Amino acid sequence: MSDNRNDSKNESVGNLQRSIQHEQDHKDQQSAGSKHADKPAVQTSARSQPGAPLPAQHLAKPGSEAQMQLKPRFLAPDYSGSGKLAGMVAIVTGGDSGIGRAVAVLYAREGADVAIIYLNEHEDANETRRYVEAEGQSCLLIPGDVREQRFCEEAVSQVMAKFNHIDVLVNNAAFQEHAASLLDLSEERFDLTMKTNVYGYFHMAKAVLPHLQRGASIINTGSVTGLKGSKHLLDYSTTKGAIHAFTMALAGNLLEKGIRVNAVAPGPVWTPLNPADQPPEKISTFGQDTSMHRPAQPEELSPAYVFLASPACSSYITGIVLPVTGSVGE
């Protein structure tokens, strides 16, 4: 299949996501306004992170980091690499922006080459590649739809052709769109969420497995919604709960091969995913209901992915769901 045909196909997925978004936006117009009074953001390091009010911005799906008025922080300037992933090759799905971009940059800082799989956000992906290369590592960009098993297999083949081995898979690509009622969820919409968030992880794990050796790891991005549920993210919460179970089951399945499988369960994180979901008036107070009264920045999540990828740090850890939620006791 030619690149032009692939681009057209991936754009059609974006069109499907945007059509679902527009339908939900219309339903949201009657419920404008904020429920939360501004609360001071809690800071726990010398580097202060943004809190409310956040820019009241709504992005078209799948969401572009380049278009965000307040750019997510992903560089982690206080993080010094120490060769924890030296010589490794990592695949990061959804690595063009948000958490995926932050993870790709820190993996490169720790000595890994990185392959980025993304849908069609070319500007964001190229920006991520520039930052990975600035860390002194190679970066391969592969656009495509992780819902498709064949694409995932072809993507892994491209990574093997360029780097000859794969040591870490980070499953991170996701689709999210809120709904006030179960009755608002069409089968088409449920399928899109399920196939992107669950089938995509399954396809990628299955495609990389023949190439993983002892010491390799798979890290899945779960969510606090998979731990607690979210009444307006019924389908998304369902997929994240499935990802947590998939993580624990696959960890047991692969343990004797010396391959570890873990998950990170973020709370609210300032990435394109959320302004591409919620209406502007809700985004302005995004993350305020956490104990820290603010969302995380991607650079506050990425060290957890380094920890779980590095055998030097976590060789005795598999089958866990690590919550990084910004709230006490979660």
Secondary structure, 3 states (H helix, E strand, C coil): CCHHHHHHHHHHHHHHHHHHHHHHHHHHHHHCCCCCCCCCCCCCCCCCCCCCCCCCCCCCCCCCHHHCCCCCCCCCCCCCCCCCCCCCEEEEECCCCHHHHHHHHHHHHCCCEEEEEECCCHHHHHHHHHHHHHCCCCEEEEECCCCCHHHHHHHHHHHHHHHCCCCEEEECCCCCCCCCCHHHCCHHHHHHHHHHHHHHHHHHHHHHHHHCCCCCEEEEECCHHHHHCCCCCHHHHHHHHHHHHHHHHHHHHHHHHCCEEEEEEECCECCCCCCCCCCHHHHCCCCCCCCCCCCECHHHCHHHHHHHHCHHHHCCCCCCEEEECCCCCC
